[in-house]
Amino acid sequence: MKTCKFLFAFIALSIMGCSDLEEEPIGLLAPDGFFRSTNDIQTAANAAFGHMTHEDFWGRKMSLTLMLRSDMVAFGDPTTSQRRIDHDIFTVQADNGMIDGYWLRVYQIIAAANQAIAGAEDVDVDESIKNPVTAQAYFARAFAYFHLVRQFGDIPYISETVTDLAAASSISKTPAAEVYANIIADLQFAKQWLPDTQAARSIPAKSAAHSYLALVYLTMGEYANAYTEAKGVIDNEGAYGLGLEADFQDLFDATKIDGSSEPIFVLDFIGASNGDDGRDYQAALTGIRDDEQYGLGGGWSVGVPALGVYETWDGRDYRKAVSLDTIGLFDGVVQPFTVFKESGAGRAVNRPHIAKYTRGTGVTSTGNGRGSQQNYMMMRYAEVLLIAAEALNETSPGSGEAAGYVNRVRARARAGNGSAFPEDVTGGMSQGDFRDMVLEERKWELAFEYKRWYDIARRQLGAEVFGASGLEGLKENFDPGRDYLFPILADELARNPNLEPQNPGY
């Protein structure tokens, strides 16, 4: 067994990565003596962001997990690994290989951020010089913990570099409420010190911290604070260099997205071929098996929209055409989705597939679209508008201002094909109707962007969306008393009993 399997040894790997380590760690990486300038702080912060583009995190494992747990995406290829299928049908166990794949990686992100933050204390320059760099690490740490706390609830919260292996191996879980408080504190520091804009959207700017504060408060149900933060982003739209991309399709074109003003924070894949470090798999996982239309060699038909998505999504909505592939090209012949399985060597599925990650990959380093140049948007301006609308409705129902934020998003959708759909929302809707509408708007606007599961969990929608009338039909294994949280890994509990108790139902 490799030492990199152990949470308490993550600190030794946060900058170096996981390689063939022996069972006994020979040392721990500490910041003493390394940090002498802001460049050294930047190096450690860069390591945190570098881990985010690994196959274990957004390259494949965490992103696919979030997609499959939603009500919009189900597994397609029946021969795909059981660890994936388990998330789709809610039969996850405490040894699930998807969770096992990214649990440590997230803590490596955190460890690198902690090193940058601790090391900054040793850099003898004015705060005005070093804090804007250190703030990147605070943002990275908040970003990582925000994913973990939404998935697992109470988790080990580590905010310092680890130099005592024995202490690290016996750490206890921190209550979720305290984790959220720490996330907010980190984002507030980042919001204070990050510049309004950066050279690239893969480097967090003030807008990223500001927007994530809005989303964190929305997730916590603190709607007044969520609205205040989202409105603050909107009021600073010009200073932050934000706006809605004119053509929705261009948001998913790797050759155009770098120049867009809509992304707020992205994970930037560069078409690298250096193994799983920096290589993404979204085009392969979501593409049509044996499809020739994009010159990628076809995909794997793993994460495929439920047929109900296609059947209930109004065909007048331009976002539907951008988001879905309903035809494929096989042996030079165009075929409809109703025969994808027969056309794709039997391992596809006869449903429309996700087009957002296959239609505009840019340069790819390997087959099936793996190793693309995509920028995966963790936060974009349209979501901030919808956060403001949802939050304001909870504190001031019937607001014309809230309707106006939704209408900005809908106007861009209408412009895509010149139709009158989706029509403007008018003020005066009941609070419940508006709430349902804006969640539906998020569902279509942010379709397949790894947001839907978190919406289901924070609004406790499982009984409804996984019922018989849901997009995927009845998910008979879904248990609302269990499945809004993931299990803590059994291996981690065995090594460190202080992580007990296991999450309910596992």
GISUL-V944880 format. One record per residue. SS is DSSP state (@ for helix, = for strand, . for the rest). Layout:
ss
SS
SS
//
This chain:
ss
.
.
@
@
@
.
@
@
@
@
@
@
@
.
.
.
.
.
.
.
.
.
.
.
.
.
.
.
.
.
.
.
.
.
.
.
.
@
@
@
@
@
@
@
@
@
@
@
@
@
@
@
.
=
@
@
@
@
@
.
@
@
@
@
@
@
@
@
@
.
.
.
=
=
=
.
.
.
.
.
.
@
@
@
@
@
@
@
@
.
.
.
.
.
.
.
@
@
@
@
@
@
@
@
@
@
@
@
@
@
@
@
@
@
@
@
@
@
@
@
.
.
.
.
.
.
@
@
@
@
@
@
@
@
@
@
@
@
@
@
@
@
@
@
@
@
@
@
@
@
@
@
.
.
=
.
.
.
.
.
.
.
.
.
@
@
@
@
.
.
.
.
.
=
.
@
@
@
@
@
@
@
@
@
@
@
@
@
@
@
@
@
@
.
.
.
.
.
.
.
.
.
.
.
.
@
@
@
@
@
@
@
@
@
@
@
@
@
@
@
.
.
@
@
@
@
@
@
@
@
@
@
@
@
@
.
@
@
@
@
.
.
.
.
.
.
.
@
@
@
@
@
.
.
.
.
@
@
@
.
.
.
=
=
=
=
=
=
.
.
.
.
.
.
.
.
=
.
.
.
.
@
@
@
@
@
.
.
=
.
.
.
.
.
.
.
.
.
=
.
.
.
=
=
=
.
@
@
@
@
@
@
.
.
.
.
.
@
@
@
@
@
@
=
=
.
=
=
=
=
.
.
=
=
=
=
@
@
@
@
@
@
@
.
.
.
.
.
.
.
.
.
=
=
.
.
.
.
.
.
.
.
.
.
.
.
@
@
@
.
.
.
.
.
=
=
=
=
=
=
@
@
@
@
@
@
@
@
@
@
@
@
@
@
@
.
.
.
.
@
@
@
@
@
@
@
@
@
@
@
@
@
@
@
@
@
@
.
.
.
.
.
.
.
.
.
.
.
.
.
@
@
@
@
@
@
@
@
@
@
@
@
@
@
@
.
.
.
.
.
.
@
@
@
@
@
@
@
.
.
.
@
@
@
@
.
.
.
.
.
.
.
.
.
.
.
.
.
.
.
.
.
.
.
.
.
.
.
.
@
@
@
@
@
@
.
@
@
@
.
.
.
.
.
.
.
//
